Amino acid sequence: MVGVAETSDEVNGSSSSIPSSQKRKRSSVSSSGDGAKKRSLMLLDSDLLDCPICYEPLTVPIFQCDNGHLACSSCCPKLSNKCPACASPIGDKRCRAMENVLESIFTPCPNAKMGCTKNVSYGKESTHLKQCSFSLCSCPVVNCRYAGSYKNLSDHYCLTHPDSECSDCFICGLSFTVQTNISDKILVLWEYKKHLLFTVECFAEPYGVNVAVSCIAPCAPEVGEFSYNLSYTVDGHTVTYESPEVKRVLQVSGQTPQENFMLIPHSLLRGDLLKMKLCIKSRS
């Protein structure tokens, strides 16, 4: 449950002057006895849950030195396992008490206003957002600033960009021809039955062109998983790339991929136009 404790005018017998906007509400679960009850508590300073070194939210495991100073698992190696506060060794002794505190704290999903009703463990909001079906997805059309859920994004694209030259439609499981100009950099594909947007991106590099396929949607179970087969043929030479996974993204980054792409060498390019065969299959 989400902490919804009422704001008290007095804390430890003295008047509290902390603005309510600075008070972050958290929930804590009491686990004593069979009749355990959930109590809502209020944390007045959320910085107490951040690593004192990198200032990022603490996540399990948490380490402490002999004097009780804390550090997250990412910072310990960077410190050569030496506490910056007292020079004591740090990185071997876990702080179980703080770990238990973190595991009992939940926050509303950042997409609560969009309709998500899930509560997320503290420090794991970014992980949840990648899988939340309410996460905002950005329209891949150049200069379009629309962002909405993946379902609304599909409707937006069909209604707002029906005549886009850099677009095509297809059905999962059926092979189809993809034609795009390298200079256009991106081709948007609309899946007819599932109403999902996919992209074929071209990245011109000194050694050739990298071609990558993505799906603009979160990694939510209801979206499903996809694989694809991409091939390019010219003058009797064929380049084929088969991937077990179509990467799902919330927005097109425009950055050259480091993995999961097909490379067409310069020797096989014939001008700016690329004509390829593509088949995207549902794995679920």
N, C-alpha and C positions, 0 to 999 in steps of 0.2 A: 504494500500500500504506500501511498505518497504521504509524506509528512504534511499535515494540515493543522498543526498545533496553533491555538490561539495565541496572539501576542500578549505577553504579560507586561504590566507597567512597572513591575519591580523584579529585579534579579538579585537574589541573595539579600533581600531586605532593603536594597537601595533602588532609587529611581533609575530606569534605563532610558538613555537618550539616543540609543542607536536607531537610525531611521529604518523603517520596515523594509525599504528597498534594498538594504544591505544585509538583511537577514535571509539566509538560505534555508529553506525548509527541507528536512531530511526525515527518513523513517528509520526506526530501530525496532528489532524484533526481540522480544524477551523469550528465552527458550527454557525457562525453569518450570518443571512440572508438566503434568498432562494438560492442565488448563491454561497453557501458555497464551498470553494475550499480546497483541500488537499495540505498541505505544508510539505515538507521534512525538518526535522531539524536534528541537530547533537548534541549528548550528549557527552561531552568531558570526563566526569567522571561517569561511570556507578555505582560506589559505592554509589552515592547519592540516588540510588533507592533501596538500601539495608537497612534492619533494623540496626540501630546503636548499637544494643545490641547483637543480635545473628548473624548478618552479612548475614542473608539469604535474598533473594529477598522479598521486601515488597509486600503484597497482601491485598486486601480489606477484612475486615475493618482495617483501620489504626487509631491509637489513639495518642493524644497529651496531654501534660500537659498544665497548664496555661501559661507556659513560651515558649511553642511551641516545646518542645522536643518530638520526635516521638518514637513510639514503636509499634511493630506488635501485633496482637491479641494473639499470642502464648506466647509472653514474659510478657505481663501484669500480668497474674496470677502468674507467677514465681517470679515477682518482688513485689508481694503482693500489686499491684496497686500503687506502690510508685516509682516515677521517679528517676532513679539512678543519674541523672545529677544535680537535684535541690531539690529532696525530695518532690516535689509537687505531689498531687494525679494524677494518670494517669490510663485510662481504661474506662472512662465514656464519654469523649469528643472525637468525631470523627474529623479527619483532612480531611475534604471534598475536600480541594484544592489538596492535594497530591493524594487522591483517584481518582479524575478526571484526574490528570496527568497520573497515571498508566493505567487507562482505555483507554487512547488515544495512548498508546505506544504498538507497535507490533514488533515482531522479526521474522525472517525467521525460519521455522521449522529446528531443528538440523539435520533432514534427507533430507535437501534440495538437497544435493549432490546425494542422492539416488533416487531423482525424486519427492519428495513432494513439492508442490507449495503453501502450506498454510502458512499464517502468524499467529503467536500465540501471545496472550496477554502476556505482560511481567509478569514473575513469574509463568506462567501456562504451561511452556514447558514440565515439567515432566508429567502433566496430559494428555497433547496432545500426548506424546510419547507412552503412554499405548494404545492409540486408533489409532495411525498412522499406516496405512497399509504398510508403508515403514520402520518401525522400525526393527532393526536387531534382528533376532532370532538365537539362538545358537544351533548347532547340539547336540543332546542328547547322541550321541555315545561317550563312554569314550575315552579320549585322542584325540578326533577330535576337532580342533579349528575353524572349519568353522562357519561363521556367515553371514546371508543374510536375505532378505525378506522372509516372510513365504512361498511365492510361490516358490522362488528359493531354499529354504531349502528342500522342498519336492523333487524337482528334484535332488538336491545334494544327498539326502539320498538314493534315488533309484539307482543313478548311481555310487555312491562311496561305499555304504554299502549294496549291493544287497544280499550278503551271510551272513549277520549278524545273529548269532544264537539267539540273543535276540531281535527278531523282528517278526512281523506277519502283515497280511493285513485283512481288513474287509470292510463292507459296512454299512453305517448308517441305523439304523432301523432294522437290522437283528441281532438276538442273536447269539453269537459264543462262543466257548470254548477258554479260555486263560490259558496257562500253562507257569509257570515261576518258577525259583528257588529263594527262599528268599535271598540267598547269592548273586544272580546277581543284586539285588536291583532295576533294571529297565528293563522293556520290552517296546520296541518301536512298536507302531501300526501305520500302514499307511492306511488312508481311501482311498479306490479305486476310488470313483467318485469325491469327493471334493478335493482330493490330499492334505490332511492335515495330520500332524503328531500328534499322541496322545501318551501318556506314561502311563504305569501302574507301579507305584513305590511301593516297599515293604520296610517297616521300622521296623526292629526288635526292640522290646521294652521289658522290664522286664515282662510285663503283657501279651504279645502276639505280633501280627504283625499288623501294620496299613497298609492298602492298599488304595492308592489314584490314581485317574485318572485325567490327565491334557491334555490340548491341547496347543501345542507350536505355538502360534500365538497371535498377538495383539488383543485388544478388538475392532477391527474395524467392522463396520456394515457389510461389504462385507464378513467377515469371517463367520458370523452367530453365533448363540448360540446353546448350546447342553445340554441335560440332559443324565443321565445314570443310569442303574440298574446293580448292581453287586451282585453275590451270590456265596457262598462257601458251599459245602455239603460234609459231611464225617460221616460215620457210622450212617446214618439216621438223623443227626443233620444238620440244615441249618442256615447259617448266611446270611442275605440279607441287602443290603444297597441301597437305592434309593435316588439319588440327583437330584434336579431340575436344577442344573447348573454344567457344566464342567468348571473348572477354566482354564482360558487362561493365559499363561505365556510366557515370551520372552526367558526364559532359565530354565533348570531344576536346582533347588537350592540344592537338596539333603538333605534338612532340614525336619525334622519330622513335618508334618502338624498339626496345632492346631484345624482345623475344616475340614469338608467335606472329610471324609475318613471312611473306613470300618475297624472295629477291629475284628480280629480273635484271640480268647483267646488261650493260650498255650495248654489248655486241648483238643482243637480240631485240633491241628497241628499233622501231621504224617510225620515227616522228613522235608527235605528242599523243596520239591516240592509242589507247590500250583496249584490246578486245579479249575478254577472258570468259571462261566458263566457271560458274559458281553454283554450288549446291549446299544449302544450309539445312541441317537436319536437327530435329528435336530429340534430345536424349531422355526426355521424361514423358 
